[in-house]
Amino acid sequence: MNIRMFYPILNILSCIILLFVGWGFTRSNVTITENFIEYTIHPVGIFAWLVLIVFVFMLLFIVQRHNKQNPDKKIKAFSIKPPEYNEDDEMYQYATMSATKKVYTFLTWALPMILALLLLPIPFSKFSIFVIVVCIIIVQNLIFYFEMKKFKE
Amino acid sequence: MLKNRVKELRARNNYTQSDLGKLVGVTRQTIAFIEKGEFSPSITLALKLSKELKEPLEQIFWLEEEIR
């Protein structure tokens, strides 16, 4: 299995878990009195947070296994350069360029549209903004995945 | 559209896609996509293929509308 090919899917999975984390945390209560500050996190938030930690460890395990099997094509789970970039040869460089171009095109219109949406006189909750951002991340990863998939035999 | 005889010449030289890929420094998948005409190689890669397939460049690659 080429992990770089499926990395956008792993990104999407982590975003879905993050949605639950966001849902739980935005439903947390903060009680401030003269003597103390009480912060109560919704159980869904705590559970999703734990699931996210387990997911990150699984991801690290998958990356470590990939690096052992492909010592010449090592990737880093957390680096500035996204691990899903595949630049093994000129065709994959072209594929990555084509995929990033499509993602850039999407972000070019999606981000201003969202800014315009936030300007509307609608009382957006913290969670709804969270959902919008997660949706953008999911779509950009889907675009990248499907473009790279065209170059998979 | 760029057409080619890579598949035919590779078979003539008894190379697998992996063999040819290793000789010219690309992946097997890239050779497969070139053979299908779905990826146009750079001049550098085309020259390397020409060398390994022992044929002049114009005998391997040509534009569809051209008469060879």
Backbone of each chain as ProteinMPNN parsed JSONL, in Angstrom:
{"seq_chain_A": "MNIRMFYPILNILSCIILLFVGWGFTRSNVTITENFIEYTIHPVGIFAWLVLIVFVFMLLFIVQRHNKQNPDKKIKAFSIKPPEYNEDDEMYQYATMSATKKVYTFLTWALPMILALLLLPIPFSKFSIFVIVVCIIIVQNLIFYFEMKKFKE", "coords_chain_A": {"N_chain_A": [[0.84, -1.201, 0.0], [0.554, 2.171, -0.92], [1.295, 4.593, 1.147], [1.399, 7.361, 0.85], [-0.43, 7.862, -1.08], [-2.823, 7.37, 0.215], [-2.81, 9.19, 2.212], [-4.308, 11.663, 2.138], [-6.848, 10.647, 2.696], [-6.503, 9.714, 5.272], [-6.081, 12.169, 6.461], [-8.633, 13.225, 6.17], [-10.099, 11.485, 7.777], [-9.003, 12.146, 10.282], [-9.944, 14.721, 10.439], [-12.687, 14.305, 10.641], [-12.833, 13.124, 13.139], [-11.909, 15.306, 14.543], [-14.068, 16.991, 14.221], [-15.921, 15.966, 16.023], [-14.488, 16.398, 18.342], [-14.475, 19.172, 18.33], [-17.233, 19.628, 18.489], [-17.8, 18.628, 21.037], [-16.133, 20.259, 22.639], [-17.074, 22.827, 22.116], [-19.426, 22.723, 23.397], [-18.864, 22.855, 25.995], [-18.851, 23.934, 29.412], [-18.117, 26.94, 31.081], [-17.652, 28.102, 34.245], [-17.387, 30.923, 36.054], [-16.526, 32.12, 39.133], [-16.118, 34.141, 42.095], [-14.155, 32.837, 43.522], [-13.24, 30.602, 42.075], [-12.589, 28.986, 38.842], [-14.531, 27.023, 36.879], [-14.318, 24.476, 34.556], [-16.107, 22.615, 32.438], [-15.97, 19.935, 30.385], [-17.727, 18.651, 27.627], [-18.748, 15.2, 27.545], [-18.558, 13.963, 25.013], [-16.598, 15.427, 23.738], [-14.329, 14.815, 25.272], [-14.146, 12.043, 24.841], [-13.852, 11.969, 22.026], [-11.455, 13.32, 21.832], [-9.718, 11.491, 23.011], [-9.987, 9.437, 21.154], [-8.81, 10.706, 18.982], [-6.172, 10.905, 19.872], [-5.466, 8.189, 19.953], [-5.757, 7.663, 17.24], [-3.722, 9.267, 16.176], [-1.47, 7.936, 17.181], [-1.785, 5.521, 15.846], [-1.416, 6.39, 13.256], [1.245, 7.216, 13.395], [2.414, 4.729, 13.75], [1.753, 3.481, 11.312], [3.173, 5.122, 9.539], [5.767, 4.666, 10.422], [6.031, 1.96, 9.806], [5.793, 2.077, 7.035], [8.135, 3.523, 6.453], [10.055, 1.677, 7.223], [9.628, -0.328, 5.375], [10.066, 1.029, 3.033], [12.823, 2.299, 2.762], [14.071, 4.125, 1.079], [12.152, 5.908, 0.44], [11.278, 7.563, 2.555], [8.917, 9.064, 4.788], [7.669, 11.854, 6.708], [5.513, 12.031, 9.431], [4.643, 14.385, 10.564], [5.328, 17.227, 9.14], [6.419, 20.264, 7.517], [6.21, 20.102, 4.788], [3.661, 18.536, 3.114], [3.001, 15.067, 3.692], [1.698, 13.659, 1.705], [2.596, 14.464, -0.751], [3.947, 13.269, -3.721], [6.853, 12.759, -5.254], [8.387, 11.049, -6.757], [9.232, 10.59, -9.407], [9.313, 12.188, -12.675], [6.679, 11.97, -13.636], [5.117, 11.681, -11.349], [5.787, 14.021, -10.099], [4.55, 15.766, -11.815], [1.917, 14.916, -11.412], [1.522, 15.574, -8.692], [1.867, 18.314, -8.871], [-0.288, 18.961, -10.497], [-2.403, 18.174, -8.849], [-2.041, 19.859, -6.605], [-2.437, 22.263, -7.834], [-5.14, 22.148, -8.488], [-6.211, 22.069, -5.921], [-5.399, 24.566, -5.032], [-6.869, 26.176, -6.746], [-9.428, 25.574, -5.836], [-9.272, 26.567, -3.181], [-8.881, 29.245, -3.735], [-11.37, 30.223, -4.557], [-13.029, 29.256, -2.544], [-12.255, 30.244, 0.033], [-12.644, 33.17, -0.046], [-15.427, 33.05, -0.479], [-16.335, 31.966, 1.889], [-15.596, 33.929, 3.667], [-17.318, 35.91, 2.788], [-19.699, 34.697, 3.426], [-19.539, 34.68, 6.206], [-19.863, 37.331, 6.659], [-22.501, 37.78, 6.384], [-25.619, 38.621, 7.968], [-25.959, 36.491, 9.943], [-26.185, 34.655, 12.873], [-23.535, 32.999, 13.429], [-22.485, 30.079, 15.108], [-19.734, 29.113, 17.251], [-19.115, 26.497, 16.729], [-20.25, 26.093, 14.187], [-18.567, 27.578, 12.543], [-16.28, 26.149, 12.92], [-17.091, 23.76, 11.689], [-17.322, 24.63, 9.038], [-14.646, 25.22, 8.384], [-13.502, 22.676, 8.699], [-14.887, 21.322, 6.691], [-13.807, 22.548, 4.425], [-11.187, 21.615, 4.595], [-11.655, 18.887, 4.282], [-12.734, 18.776, 1.66], [-10.568, 19.794, 0.156], [-8.694, 17.787, 0.563], [-10.015, 15.644, -0.616], [-10.051, 16.486, -3.277], [-7.299, 16.462, -3.825], [-6.743, 13.736, -3.402], [-8.345, 12.397, -5.377], [-7.247, 13.434, -7.718], [-4.6, 12.493, -7.617], [-5.148, 9.825, -7.711], [-5.743, 9.344, -10.332], [-3.332, 8.818, -11.45], [-2.65, 6.385, -10.608], [-1.925, 3.056, -11.118]], "CA_chain_A": [[0.0, 0.0, 0.0], [1.301, 3.423, -0.963], [0.699, 5.436, 2.205], [1.265, 8.749, 0.389], [-1.671, 7.899, -1.861], [-3.971, 7.37, 1.119], [-2.654, 10.197, 3.268], [-5.459, 12.587, 2.19], [-7.977, 9.958, 3.349], [-6.186, 9.747, 6.708], [-6.339, 13.56, 6.878], [-10.091, 13.389, 6.256], [-10.527, 10.756, 8.991], [-8.63, 12.938, 11.459], [-10.844, 15.893, 10.462], [-13.993, 13.854, 11.136], [-12.677, 12.99, 14.601], [-11.807, 16.688, 15.037], [-15.427, 17.546, 14.264], [-16.512, 15.543, 17.305], [-13.744, 17.128, 19.386], [-15.012, 20.533, 18.282], [-18.614, 19.607, 18.979], [-17.736, 18.453, 22.497], [-15.49, 21.401, 23.314], [-17.901, 24.037, 22.017], [-20.552, 22.56, 24.318], [-18.328, 22.83, 27.354], [-19.306, 25.055, 30.243], [-17.127, 27.613, 31.923], [-18.301, 28.832, 35.33], [-16.404, 31.764, 36.738], [-17.025, 32.766, 40.347], [-15.068, 34.949, 42.738], [-13.098, 31.981, 44.065], [-12.709, 29.558, 41.166], [-13.079, 28.862, 37.463], [-14.821, 25.611, 36.618], [-14.422, 24.212, 33.126], [-16.675, 21.283, 32.248], [-15.931, 19.538, 28.967], [-18.763, 17.681, 27.264], [-18.154, 13.851, 27.418], [-18.243, 13.663, 23.6], [-15.315, 16.096, 23.483], [-13.253, 14.038, 25.918], [-14.04, 10.766, 24.141], [-13.299, 12.232, 20.679], [-10.048, 13.701, 22.044], [-8.996, 10.23, 23.234], [-9.968, 8.737, 19.858], [-7.83, 11.418, 18.167], [-4.832, 10.518, 20.353], [-5.257, 6.811, 19.467], [-5.603, 7.774, 15.787], [-2.382, 9.825, 15.904], [-0.501, 6.859, 17.441], [-1.93, 4.571, 14.737], [-0.8, 7.053, 12.1], [2.695, 7.144, 13.587], [2.779, 3.324, 13.531], [1.661, 3.24, 9.859], [4.285, 5.847, 8.899], [7.004, 3.959, 10.798], [6.054, 0.714, 9.032], [6.077, 2.484, 5.65], [9.545, 3.909, 6.365], [10.878, 0.461, 7.306], [9.464, -1.061, 4.112], [10.57, 1.867, 1.933], [13.855, 3.196, 3.329], [14.452, 5.17, 0.12], [11.024, 6.836, 0.268], [10.809, 7.865, 3.908], [8.083, 10.252, 4.958], [7.511, 12.313, 8.088], [4.079, 12.21, 9.721], [4.389, 15.81, 10.824], [6.366, 18.092, 8.572], [5.826, 21.398, 6.808], [5.856, 19.584, 3.468], [2.683, 17.466, 3.331], [3.526, 13.733, 3.338], [1.014, 13.105, 0.53], [3.308, 14.813, -1.982], [4.71, 12.166, -4.292], [7.717, 13.323, -6.285], [9.333, 9.982, -7.069], [9.818, 10.826, -10.73], [8.683, 13.348, -13.326], [5.224, 11.839, -13.769], [4.507, 11.964, -10.041], [5.949, 15.473, -9.863], [3.473, 16.385, -12.592], [0.652, 14.581, -10.739], [1.452, 16.378, -7.469], [1.674, 19.704, -9.299], [-1.655, 19.068, -10.994], [-3.303, 18.074, -7.686], [-1.928, 21.068, -5.777], [-3.038, 23.344, -8.634], [-6.59, 22.041, -8.325], [-6.509, 22.452, -4.54], [-5.228, 26.022, -4.977], [-8.041, 26.754, -7.425], [-10.556, 25.434, -4.908], [-9.106, 27.5, -2.051], [-8.986, 30.609, -4.261], [-12.761, 30.698, -4.504], [-13.711, 28.823, -1.311], [-11.967, 31.112, 1.187], [-13.427, 34.414, -0.112], [-16.856, 32.736, -0.332], [-16.613, 31.766, 3.311], [-15.525, 35.265, 4.283], [-18.573, 36.584, 2.428], [-20.739, 34.01, 4.211], [-19.428, 35.119, 7.602], [-20.299, 38.73, 6.734], [-23.965, 37.821, 6.383], [-26.142, 38.814, 9.335], [-26.425, 35.22, 10.515], [-25.364, 34.415, 14.075], [-22.812, 31.727, 13.353], [-21.916, 29.623, 16.382], [-18.318, 28.743, 17.166], [-19.053, 25.171, 16.116], [-20.546, 26.153, 12.747], [-17.332, 28.051, 11.886], [-15.416, 24.96, 13.009], [-17.572, 22.83, 10.652], [-16.982, 25.2, 7.721], [-13.198, 25.036, 8.161], [-13.272, 21.231, 8.517], [-15.411, 20.974, 5.359], [-12.803, 22.989, 3.436], [-10.051, 20.676, 4.665], [-12.098, 17.608, 3.703], [-12.852, 18.917, 0.196], [-9.234, 19.936, -0.45], [-8.062, 16.462, 0.592], [-10.688, 14.808, -1.623], [-9.554, 16.928, -4.588], [-5.925, 15.967, -3.953], [-6.788, 12.272, -3.496], [-8.877, 11.948, -6.669], [-6.312, 13.802, -8.782], [-3.466, 11.567, -7.555], [-5.658, 8.487, -8.044], [-5.708, 9.212, -11.793], [-1.995, 8.364, -11.832], [-2.394, 5.095, -9.943], [-2.257, 1.967, -12.032]], "C_chain_A": [[0.878, 1.255, 0.0], [0.649, 4.404, 0.013], [0.497, 6.876, 1.737], [-0.028, 8.944, -0.401], [-2.881, 8.06, -0.931], [-3.887, 8.423, 2.224], [-3.801, 11.216, 3.302], [-6.675, 11.957, 2.878], [-7.763, 9.939, 4.868], [-6.422, 11.149, 7.267], [-7.832, 13.783, 7.088], [-10.609, 12.697, 7.521], [-10.217, 11.566, 10.242], [-9.526, 14.171, 11.581], [-12.221, 15.508, 11.004], [-13.931, 13.68, 12.662], [-12.637, 14.393, 15.23], [-13.175, 17.372, 15.135], [-16.091, 17.219, 15.602], [-15.815, 16.235, 18.477], [-14.315, 18.548, 19.481], [-16.418, 20.614, 18.846], [-18.629, 19.534, 20.509], [-17.194, 19.686, 23.204], [-16.34, 22.676, 23.229], [-19.162, 23.93, 22.882], [-20.087, 22.448, 25.776], [-18.812, 24.065, 28.112], [-18.146, 25.637, 31.044], [-17.894, 28.405, 32.979], [-17.229, 29.635, 36.079], [-17.071, 32.396, 37.961], [-15.881, 33.582, 40.949], [-13.868, 34.094, 43.145], [-12.493, 30.977, 43.083], [-13.288, 29.694, 39.747], [-13.301, 27.375, 37.22], [-15.035, 25.423, 35.12], [-14.908, 22.783, 32.946], [-16.719, 20.956, 30.764], [-17.011, 18.49, 28.732], [-18.115, 16.299, 27.074], [-17.784, 13.484, 25.979], [-16.868, 14.25, 23.242], [-14.153, 15.293, 24.043], [-13.035, 12.726, 25.16], [-13.382, 10.953, 22.764], [-11.818, 12.595, 20.779], [-9.19, 12.45, 22.231], [-8.88, 9.435, 21.928], [-8.908, 9.375, 18.946], [-6.4, 11.034, 18.563], [-4.495, 9.111, 19.837], [-4.99, 6.84, 17.959], [-4.199, 8.273, 15.428], [-1.318, 8.748, 16.116], [-0.56, 5.812, 16.325], [-1.243, 5.105, 13.488], [0.726, 6.968, 12.185], [3.198, 5.729, 13.321], [2.798, 3.016, 12.027], [2.844, 3.895, 9.133], [5.61, 5.132, 9.17], [7.156, 2.677, 9.979], [6.382, 1.01, 7.559], [7.573, 2.796, 5.495], [10.483, 2.708, 6.45], [10.83, -0.299, 5.986], [10.027, -0.294, 2.918], [11.639, 2.83, 2.442], [14.284, 4.317, 2.395], [13.338, 6.197, -0.102], [10.418, 7.189, 1.623], [9.921, 9.108, 3.924], [8.019, 10.616, 6.439], [6.034, 12.566, 8.311], [3.741, 13.685, 9.922], [5.552, 16.637, 10.279], [5.668, 19.229, 7.827], [5.384, 20.941, 5.414], [4.854, 18.44, 3.657], [3.194, 16.097, 2.863], [2.877, 13.142, 2.085], [1.671, 13.507, -0.797], [4.108, 13.6, -2.444], [5.522, 12.733, -5.444], [8.812, 12.335, -6.682], [10.015, 10.151, -8.431], [9.012, 11.929, -11.42], [7.179, 13.212, -13.484], [4.528, 12.161, -12.437], [4.694, 13.431, -9.636], [4.84, 16.223, -10.584], [2.124, 16.155, -11.898], [0.458, 15.442, -9.495], [1.2, 17.841, -7.817], [0.225, 19.928, -9.748], [-2.657, 19.049, -9.831], [-3.258, 19.346, -6.833], [-2.534, 22.282, -6.504], [-4.556, 23.333, -8.461], [-7.015, 22.456, -6.914], [-6.425, 23.98, -4.402], [-6.424, 26.728, -5.613], [-9.256, 26.711, -6.501], [-10.461, 26.46, -3.771], [-9.279, 28.954, -2.497], [-10.424, 31.118, -4.25], [-13.445, 30.344, -3.181], [-13.485, 29.794, -0.144], [-12.696, 32.461, 1.101], [-14.932, 34.182, 0.057], [-17.228, 32.588, 1.143], [-16.553, 33.095, 4.067], [-16.82, 36.022, 4.028], [-19.725, 36.004, 3.26], [-20.747, 34.498, 5.66], [-19.859, 36.58, 7.781], [-21.824, 38.861, 6.778], [-24.488, 37.971, 7.816], [-26.77, 37.543, 9.909], [-25.567, 34.962, 11.763], [-24.702, 33.035, 14.048], [-22.268, 31.346, 14.73], [-20.455, 29.269, 16.151], [-18.187, 27.409, 16.429], [-19.324, 25.221, 14.611], [-19.331, 26.665, 11.961], [-16.323, 26.898, 11.829], [-15.777, 23.983, 11.878], [-17.175, 23.329, 9.259], [-15.5, 24.957, 7.397], [-12.888, 23.556, 7.905], [-13.763, 20.788, 7.127], [-14.419, 21.377, 4.265], [-11.633, 22.004, 3.407], [-10.428, 19.345, 4.013], [-12.147, 17.702, 2.175], [-11.465, 19.018, -0.445], [-8.493, 18.6, -0.475], [-8.697, 15.518, -0.425], [-10.19, 15.168, -3.025], [-8.16, 16.341, -4.828], [-5.93, 14.459, -4.192], [-7.234, 11.824, -4.883], [-7.957, 12.324, -7.833], [-5.123, 12.828, -8.802], [-3.89, 10.152, -7.979], [-5.642, 8.252, -9.564], [-4.372, 8.629, -12.26], [-1.621, 7.053, -11.143], [-2.818, 4.013, -10.904], [-2.999, 0.85, -11.334]], "O_chain_A": [[1.807, 1.387, 0.797], [-0.41, 4.966, -0.265], [-0.447, 7.543, 2.161], [-0.632, 10.016, -0.398], [-3.83, 8.782, -1.239], [-4.78, 8.53, 3.064], [-4.232, 11.603, 4.388], [-7.437, 12.644, 3.557], [-8.701, 10.122, 5.645], [-6.898, 11.309, 8.391], [-8.25, 14.437, 8.043], [-11.445, 13.242, 8.242], [-11.044, 11.671, 11.149], [-9.831, 14.614, 12.688], [-12.848, 16.278, 11.731], [-14.864, 14.045, 13.376], [-13.231, 14.643, 16.279], [-13.408, 18.21, 16.005], [-16.73, 18.067, 16.225], [-16.447, 16.607, 19.466], [-14.595, 19.05, 20.569], [-16.755, 21.541, 19.583], [-19.358, 20.265, 21.18], [-17.721, 20.108, 24.233], [-16.331, 23.5, 24.143], [-19.876, 24.914, 23.076], [-20.827, 22.005, 26.654], [-19.136, 25.095, 27.521], [-17.318, 24.915, 31.601], [-18.695, 29.278, 32.643], [-16.295, 29.075, 36.654], [-18.06, 33.118, 37.834], [-14.805, 33.687, 40.359], [-12.725, 34.55, 43.121], [-11.35, 30.553, 43.256], [-14.279, 30.378, 39.494], [-12.377, 26.569, 37.339], [-15.834, 26.124, 34.501], [-14.188, 21.839, 33.271], [-17.412, 21.614, 29.988], [-17.187, 17.567, 29.528], [-17.031, 16.22, 26.496], [-16.805, 12.773, 25.754], [-16.083, 13.625, 22.528], [-13.129, 15.111, 23.385], [-11.902, 12.343, 24.872], [-12.482, 10.204, 22.385], [-11.022, 12.224, 19.916], [-8.088, 12.351, 21.691], [-7.841, 8.847, 21.628], [-8.196, 8.672, 18.229], [-5.532, 10.861, 17.708], [-3.392, 8.867, 19.349], [-4.113, 6.135, 17.462], [-3.57, 7.769, 14.498], [-0.373, 8.647, 15.334], [0.468, 5.281, 15.907], [-0.579, 4.366, 12.761], [1.406, 6.691, 11.198], [4.268, 5.541, 12.741], [3.725, 2.379, 11.526], [3.439, 3.302, 8.232], [6.458, 5.006, 8.286], [8.248, 2.344, 9.519], [7.148, 0.284, 6.926], [8.199, 2.381, 4.52], [11.556, 2.699, 5.846], [11.835, -0.841, 5.528], [10.417, -0.892, 1.915], [11.398, 4.033, 2.543], [14.8, 5.341, 2.844], [13.549, 7.223, -0.749], [9.204, 7.121, 1.811], [10.141, 10.064, 3.181], [8.283, 9.785, 7.307], [5.374, 13.222, 7.505], [2.687, 14.16, 9.5], [6.615, 16.724, 10.892], [4.472, 19.158, 7.545], [4.327, 21.339, 4.923], [5.187, 17.453, 4.314], [3.753, 15.98, 1.772], [3.432, 12.232, 1.469], [1.34, 12.954, -1.846], [4.843, 12.987, -1.67], [4.975, 13.136, -6.471], [9.966, 12.697, -6.908], [11.208, 9.89, -8.583], [8.129, 12.531, -10.809], [6.465, 14.215, -13.469], [3.49, 12.823, -12.408], [3.867, 14.002, -8.925], [4.264, 17.175, -10.057], [1.297, 17.063, -11.806], [-0.627, 15.975, -9.264], [0.424, 18.524, -7.149], [-0.397, 20.939, -9.422], [-3.63, 19.804, -9.825], [-4.293, 19.847, -6.394], [-3.067, 23.197, -5.877], [-5.179, 24.384, -8.306], [-8.043, 23.107, -6.732], [-7.261, 24.604, -3.749], [-6.924, 27.729, -5.1], [-10.011, 27.678, -6.397], [-11.439, 27.131, -3.442], [-9.763, 29.791, -1.734], [-10.675, 32.29, -3.971], [-14.346, 31.059, -2.744], [-14.424, 30.124, 0.581], [-13.315, 32.871, 2.083], [-15.631, 35.002, 0.653], [-18.292, 33.026, 1.58], [-17.344, 33.352, 4.974], [-17.354, 36.685, 4.917], [-20.6, 36.731, 3.73], [-21.803, 34.701, 6.259], [-20.176, 37.016, 8.888], [-22.364, 39.901, 7.155], [-23.859, 37.495, 8.762], [-27.937, 37.521, 10.301], [-24.341, 35.047, 11.694], [-25.234, 32.054, 14.567], [-21.673, 32.168, 15.427], [-19.999, 29.142, 15.015], [-17.28, 27.214, 15.62], [-18.706, 24.483, 13.844], [-19.096, 26.227, 10.835], [-15.62, 26.705, 10.837], [-14.9, 23.449, 11.199], [-16.747, 22.547, 8.41], [-15.151, 24.545, 6.291], [-12.112, 23.224, 7.009], [-13.117, 19.97, 6.472], [-14.215, 20.64, 3.3], [-11.154, 21.615, 2.342], [-9.631, 18.75, 3.287], [-11.66, 16.811, 1.479], [-11.214, 18.395, -1.477], [-7.753, 18.312, -1.416], [-8.011, 14.692, -1.027], [-9.938, 14.292, -3.852], [-7.879, 15.795, -5.895], [-5.22, 13.958, -5.064], [-6.59, 10.976, -5.501], [-7.897, 11.603, -8.829], [-4.691, 12.392, -9.869], [-3.095, 9.39, -8.53], [-5.541, 7.114, -10.023], [-4.29, 8.023, -13.328], [-0.454, 6.662, -11.098], [-3.925, 4.039, -11.442], [-3.352, -0.146, -11.965]]}, "seq_chain_B": "MLKNRVKELRARNNYTQSDLGKLVGVTRQTIAFIEKGEFSPSITLALKLSKELKEPLEQIFWLEEEIR", "coords_chain_B": {"N_chain_B": [[-1.55, 15.015, -30.351], [0.794, 13.086, -28.511], [2.267, 10.245, -29.739], [3.601, 6.903, -29.356], [6.14, 4.268, -29.542], [6.977, 2.814, -27.441], [6.145, 0.541, -25.953], [6.249, -1.547, -27.821], [8.989, -1.496, -28.572], [10.168, -1.924, -26.114], [9.368, -4.536, -25.593], [10.688, -5.779, -27.666], [13.291, -5.519, -26.839], [13.297, -7.153, -24.695], [12.624, -6.162, -22.131], [11.099, -5.601, -18.972], [8.474, -3.47, -17.716], [9.359, -2.499, -15.297], [12.132, -3.005, -15.467], [12.906, -1.288, -17.572], [12.113, 1.113, -16.459], [13.888, 1.283, -14.279], [16.295, 1.505, -15.659], [16.083, 3.999, -16.886], [15.533, 5.593, -14.782], [12.962, 6.034, -13.634], [9.65, 5.32, -12.248], [7.876, 2.151, -12.496], [5.219, 2.604, -13.022], [5.237, 5.039, -14.364], [6.411, 4.368, -16.811], [4.385, 2.7, -17.733], [2.267, 4.546, -18.031], [3.337, 6.213, -19.978], [3.505, 4.454, -22.124], [0.797, 4.008, -22.576], [0.156, 6.409, -23.567], [-0.735, 8.352, -21.916], [0.826, 9.997, -20.489], [3.142, 12.464, -21.24], [6.529, 12.276, -21.743], [9.405, 14.158, -20.491], [11.899, 15.958, -22.417], [14.404, 15.113, -21.582], [13.863, 12.602, -20.378], [12.78, 11.295, -22.578], [15.005, 11.179, -24.265], [16.635, 9.527, -22.764], [15.13, 7.192, -22.871], [15.26, 6.719, -25.572], [17.942, 6.099, -25.838], [18.162, 3.751, -24.273], [16.376, 2.085, -25.581], [17.489, 1.827, -27.962], [16.935, 3.246, -30.363], [16.369, 5.93, -32.696], [15.161, 9.065, -31.462], [12.957, 10.194, -32.896], [11.899, 7.974, -34.005], [10.663, 6.749, -31.988], [8.912, 8.489, -30.667], [6.224, 10.496, -31.842], [4.128, 13.066, -33.262], [0.616, 12.812, -33.457], [-0.691, 13.812, -35.792], [1.334, 13.85, -37.586], [3.003, 12.436, -40.455], [4.7, 9.503, -40.452]], "CA_chain_B": [[-1.265, 14.065, -29.256], [2.073, 12.387, -28.666], [2.153, 8.781, -29.844], [4.92, 6.293, -29.16], [6.334, 2.828, -29.762], [7.757, 2.343, -26.287], [5.742, -0.821, -25.58], [6.774, -2.463, -28.854], [10.455, -1.533, -28.494], [10.526, -2.535, -24.821], [9.193, -5.979, -25.765], [11.761, -6.236, -28.562], [14.532, -5.563, -26.047], [13.037, -8.043, -23.552], [12.599, -5.448, -20.854], [9.792, -5.406, -18.337], [8.298, -2.034, -17.435], [10.237, -2.189, -14.151], [13.523, -2.968, -15.964], [13.105, -0.049, -18.332], [11.995, 2.202, -15.485], [15.153, 1.379, -13.522], [17.354, 1.964, -16.573], [15.954, 5.444, -17.177], [15.368, 6.319, -13.515], [11.575, 6.384, -13.272], [8.905, 4.185, -11.705], [7.191, 1.283, -13.47], [3.949, 3.251, -13.362], [5.489, 6.096, -15.359], [6.587, 3.69, -18.101], [3.045, 2.242, -18.144], [1.481, 5.706, -18.485], [3.924, 6.678, -21.255], [3.09, 3.479, -23.154], [-0.63, 4.213, -22.869], [0.005, 7.747, -24.14], [-1.413, 9.217, -20.944], [1.798, 10.938, -19.932], [4.197, 12.82, -22.197], [7.789, 12.447, -20.997], [10.23, 15.337, -20.785], [12.939, 15.702, -23.435], [15.469, 14.345, -20.921], [13.429, 11.206, -20.241], [12.623, 10.751, -23.93], [16.354, 10.877, -24.763], [17.104, 8.338, -22.029], [14.4, 6.046, -23.424], [15.814, 6.504, -26.903], [19.24, 5.442, -25.655], [17.978, 2.385, -23.775], [15.619, 1.284, -26.556], [18.385, 1.777, -29.139], [16.222, 3.769, -31.543], [16.369, 7.4, -32.694], [14.013, 9.663, -30.762], [11.798, 10.392, -33.786], [11.327, 6.664, -34.321], [9.922, 6.289, -30.801], [7.823, 9.448, -30.39], [5.798, 11.383, -32.931], [2.816, 13.68, -33.059], [-0.407, 12.007, -34.147], [-1.032, 14.307, -37.126], [2.503, 13.715, -38.461], [3.15, 11.181, -41.207], [6.046, 8.999, -40.167]], "C_chain_B": [[0.025, 13.292, -29.542], [1.853, 10.869, -28.673], [3.541, 8.178, -29.658], [4.92, 4.791, -29.42], [7.081, 2.197, -28.593], [7.429, 0.884, -25.955], [6.364, -1.859, -26.54], [8.299, -2.621, -28.717], [10.939, -2.143, -27.174], [10.44, -4.058, -24.93], [10.32, -6.55, -26.642], [13.086, -6.395, -27.813], [14.424, -6.462, -24.809], [13.149, -7.355, -22.19], [11.185, -5.501, -20.29], [9.665, -3.895, -18.109], [9.217, -1.615, -16.285], [11.684, -2.056, -14.598], [13.805, -1.637, -16.651], [13.041, 1.172, -17.411], [13.296, 2.403, -14.724], [16.268, 1.942, -14.407], [17.29, 3.471, -16.823], [15.655, 6.278, -15.928], [13.964, 6.805, -13.211], [10.862, 5.136, -12.733], [8.262, 3.369, -12.841], [5.892, 1.942, -13.954], [4.134, 4.309, -14.45], [5.677, 5.482, -16.742], [5.216, 3.247, -18.639], [2.21, 3.398, -18.696], [2.025, 6.279, -19.801], [3.444, 5.753, -22.382], [1.629, 3.68, -23.558], [-0.892, 5.583, -23.515], [-0.678, 8.716, -23.192], [-0.468, 10.189, -20.258], [2.883, 11.187, -20.98], [5.493, 13.066, -21.441], [8.505, 13.739, -21.368], [11.235, 14.949, -21.871], [14.03, 14.813, -22.834], [15.097, 12.87, -20.846], [13.289, 10.554, -21.612], [13.99, 10.36, -24.51], [16.929, 9.64, -24.066], [16.428, 7.083, -22.582], [14.962, 5.678, -24.797], [17.138, 5.729, -26.812], [19.05, 3.976, -25.247], [17.251, 1.493, -24.779], [16.343, 1.189, -27.903], [17.674, 2.176, -30.444], [16.313, 5.293, -31.52], [15.066, 7.928, -32.086], [12.761, 9.745, -31.64], [11.165, 9.072, -34.221], [10.518, 6.106, -33.141], [8.709, 7.184, -30.554], [7.491, 10.259, -31.626], [4.437, 11.962, -32.597], [1.797, 12.991, -33.948], [-0.667, 12.46, -35.582], [0.118, 14.166, -38.119], [2.472, 12.398, -39.231], [4.573, 10.704, -40.983], [6.659, 8.348, -41.398]], "O_chain_B": [[0.296, 12.903, -30.678], [1.318, 10.3, -27.722], [4.545, 8.877, -29.789], [3.877, 4.143, -29.506], [7.737, 1.167, -28.748], [8.332, 0.084, -25.706], [6.914, -2.879, -26.125], [8.824, -3.734, -28.743], [11.983, -2.794, -27.125], [11.307, -4.779, -24.435], [10.831, -7.642, -26.396], [13.887, -7.28, -28.113], [15.339, -6.522, -23.988], [13.697, -7.907, -21.237], [10.204, -5.453, -21.031], [10.625, -3.145, -18.286], [9.78, -0.521, -16.295], [12.39, -1.137, -14.184], [14.79, -0.957, -16.362], [13.804, 2.126, -17.56], [13.755, 3.53, -14.54], [17.079, 2.752, -13.959], [18.32, 4.131, -16.956], [15.539, 7.502, -15.998], [13.784, 7.861, -12.604], [11.413, 4.036, -12.764], [8.129, 3.834, -13.973], [5.524, 1.849, -15.125], [3.297, 4.454, -15.341], [5.168, 6.008, -17.731], [4.922, 3.396, -19.825], [1.527, 3.247, -19.708], [1.261, 6.769, -20.634], [3.032, 6.212, -23.447], [1.27, 3.54, -24.728], [-2.006, 5.877, -23.95], [-1.146, 9.776, -23.608], [-0.899, 11.09, -19.537], [3.463, 10.252, -21.532], [5.56, 13.957, -20.595], [8.247, 14.333, -22.414], [11.397, 13.774, -22.198], [14.518, 13.887, -23.481], [15.89, 11.997, -21.198], [13.642, 9.387, -21.785], [14.113, 9.328, -25.17], [17.611, 8.821, -24.682], [17.067, 6.043, -22.743], [15.117, 4.505, -25.137], [17.404, 4.829, -27.608], [19.689, 3.079, -25.798], [17.484, 0.285, -24.823], [15.865, 0.555, -28.844], [17.81, 1.516, -31.475], [16.334, 5.892, -30.444], [14.012, 7.301, -32.195], [11.658, 9.416, -31.204], [10.048, 9.046, -34.737], [9.79, 5.123, -33.28], [7.615, 6.696, -30.267], [8.384, 10.662, -32.37], [3.697, 11.431, -31.769], [2.107, 12.628, -35.083], [-0.843, 11.637, -36.48], [-0.066, 14.332, -39.325], [1.983, 11.383, -38.735], [5.533, 11.412, -41.286], [7.791, 7.867, -41.343]]}, "name": "protein", "num_of_chains": 2, "seq": "MNIRMFYPILNILSCIILLFVGWGFTRSNVTITENFIEYTIHPVGIFAWLVLIVFVFMLLFIVQRHNKQNPDKKIKAFSIKPPEYNEDDEMYQYATMSATKKVYTFLTWALPMILALLLLPIPFSKFSIFVIVVCIIIVQNLIFYFEMKKFKEMLKNRVKELRARNNYTQSDLGKLVGVTRQTIAFIEKGEFSPSITLALKLSKELKEPLEQIFWLEEEIR"}
